[in-house]
């Protein structure tokens, strides 16, 4: 007859084996892939997302970025002038930064001087500009997904989004699917 300690130890071993099997199944379905949901439109947060993305891509990880809500400002092309916007869409367009070079810092914006100071410091320290980071991201095959729902809510049109070779338009379910198969998921 087994005592209760033996029964408890057997139950623990069985539970441990079950958890190991589940972990192995999860690891088997996860790819060497980084998925980042970017919702902030702050320059420093876009910089952080791009630096992490470039590092992961340089290490041969697949990278998928999902730009949503305020982060969409970083993807606006200042040279493009879309037509046919309603009043609210025009107001969003006027109030929000038009492109990554017009983004503000989340902290220490210093009455608008913060981004210029950051850019000058980046140049002095030989850190790539955001423009160069996006160019390098394209070269490394980093995918960018534009959230269609956010784009529609904010009144942005496809005609005003940057030209980028690995760009697609989709919804949150696409990000959730990408993140589900990724070994790393981030939210910025």
N, C-alpha and C positions, 0 to 999 in steps of 0.2 A: 504494500500500500504506500502510495506517494504522500509525502507530507506537503503542507501548504507552501513551503519555501520552494520545493521542487516544481510545483505547479506554477507558481508565480514566475520563476526563472524561465520555465518553458514558454509561458505566455509572453514574456518580455522578448525572448529570442525569436518567437514567431512574429511578433509585431515588428521587431528590428528587420527581419528578413523581408517582410512585406513592404516596409518603408524603403529598403534598399532596392527592391524590384521596381517600385514606383519611381524612385529617383533615376534609375537606369533608363526607364522608359522615357522620362522627361528629357534626360540628357541626349538620348538617341534622336528625339524629334527637334531639338534645338540646333540652330545653325550658328556658325561663327559669324554673327551678325549683330550690329548695333542699331537699335531703333530709338530715335529721340523725337518726342513731341515737344515742339517749341511754340509756346504761346506768348512769351514776353517779347515786346518790341523794343526793349532796351538794348542799346549798343553793346554794353558789356556782356549781356546774356547771349546775344547773337554771336559775339566773339567767342565766348566760352563754348557754345555749341559747335561752332566751326572748327575751333582748335581741337576739341575732343574728336570730332568727326574726321578731321585730316589725320590725326594720330592713329585712329583705328583703321582707316583706309590704308595708310602707309604700312600698317602691320598686316595687310591682306584680309582684314575683316570687311565684310559687306556692310555698307552704311545706308540707312534709310531715314531721311528727315521728314517730319510731318509738321508743316508750318500752318498754324491756326491763329485765329483772332489777331491780337496786336502784332504778332510776329510777321504777319502778311505785309506790313509796311516795308520790311527789309527786302521784299521781293517785287516792290513796285519800281517800274522803270521811269525815271524822271523825264525821259524824252518822249514817252508815249502819252497821247492825249485821247482817251476813249470818248466816244460820243454816246448820246442817248441816256444819260444818267438822270434819275429823278432828283428832287430837291435834297432828300436825306442822304442819298449816295454822294451827291456833290459836296455836302457839308462834311461827311466823313473824309472825302478826298482832300478837302481843304485843311481840316483839322489835324489829320494824321501825317506823319513824315512820308515824303515821297522818295523812297529808296533808302538803301542801307547807309548812305553817306549823310543822311539827315537825321539819323536816330539819336536820341538823347541817352545819357547815362542814367542808370537806375538810382545811383547815389552820387553825390558830389557833382551834379550837373553844372554848378557854379554859374548860374544865370545864363546858361547856354554856352559858356566857354569850356566846359568839361570835355565834350567830344573833341574839340580842336586840340586841347591839351593832351588828351589820350592819343590822338592820331600822331601828334608831334613826338610824343614819348615812344610810341610804337616804331616810328620811323627811325628815331635815334637808337633804339635798341635792336634794330633790324628785324622787327616783327612784321610779318606780312600784313598788308592792308586788308580790309574786308573784301574789296574788289579782287585782290590777288587770291584771297582764300576761296572765294566762290569760283574763280577761274581754276584753281588747283583742284577744288572739289569736283569740277566737271571732268578734268583730266583723269582723276582717280575713280570716276564712275559712281560718285555718291549720288544717290537718288533723292530728289525732292518731290514731296507730295504736297500740293496746295489743297487745303480743306475747302471744299466747295461750299459747304454750309456757311462757314465763317466769311468766305469771300462774298457770298450772296447777302448775308446779313449786313455786312459793312459796305455794300454797294460797289465792290471792286469788280472789274471786268477782266476777262482773260487777256484782252487787248492791252492792258496796262501792266501785265506781269512780265518780268525779265525773260529774255531768251536764254534758255538753259537746256543743254542737250538731254538731260535725264529728268525732265519735269513731267509730272502728271497731275491730274485733278481727280480727287476722290473724297470720300467721306471718312468719318471716324472708324467705321468698321474695317476699312482698309488698313488704317494704322493698327488697330487691335489685332488683326490677322498677322501683320508684319511683326508686331511686338511679340505675339504668341510664339512665333517660330524663331525669335531672336534669343541669343544667350545673354544679351544685355539690353535693358530698357531704361531710358532716362526721360525725365520730364523737366523742361527748363521754361 
